[in-house]
């Protein structure tokens, strides 16, 4: 199955990136049975720096680290 997410003028990046990530992960989990791409009515075009920065921030999950909580069990050695 091939999915196209249509970008309209003034779209909110969160409305696009969240479903893109879910569908892309589905493609990985299904060994490529699902593919996804972003499209616009005008065809291929450059995105502005605001959109590029928003996408970069949303994909920042690649920067892994420790998540600390205020309560709960204390990790061993602390």
N, C-alpha and C positions, 0 to 999 in steps of 0.2 A: 504494500500500500504506500502510495506517495502522497504526502500532505504538503500543501502550500499555505502558509500563513500570509495573508494579504496585509501590507502596510499602507495605511491611509495617511494623508497629511494630518499632522497634529496627534499621531498615535502616542499612547503612553508606553514607554519601553517595558514596563512590568506586564502589560497586557499581551506583549509579544514574547518576551524572553521566557516567562514561566511555562507557557504551553510548549514552546520550542524545546526547552530542556527536558520536559516530561516525554515528549514524542521522540526526541533524539535518544534518550535513555531506553525507550521502548524498542527503538531500532537496534541498539546494542544488545539488549536482552533477547531479542528475537532473531539474532544473527542476520540482521539486515532486512528483515521482512517489512520493516517500516522505515521510510526515509522522510525527511522534512526539509523544507527550504523556505526562506523569506522571499516574498515577491511583492511587486507593486504594479499598479495599472500602467504606469509610465515605463515599465521595463527596468533594466539595470540602471542604477544611479549611485552616486556617492552619498554617504550619510554625513551629516554635520558633526562637528566635534562634540556637541552636547549628547547626541545619541551614541556616538562611539564611546564617550566616557561612561555613560550610563550602562552600556553593555559590558564594558570592562569591569565596572564595580559589581555588577550582578554576577559575573563569572569569577569573582574574587574568592569563591569557595575553594579554589585550588590552593590557596594559602592556608594550609592546615596548621592547627595549633591546639592548645589545651583550652577546654571550656570549663570555667570555674563556676560553681554554684555557691550561694550563700549558706545553704544548709545541706544536710545529707552526710553520708559517711566521709571520713577524712582518708585520703589516699595513704597507703602504707609508706612509712618513712618521713611523714610530715609531722 
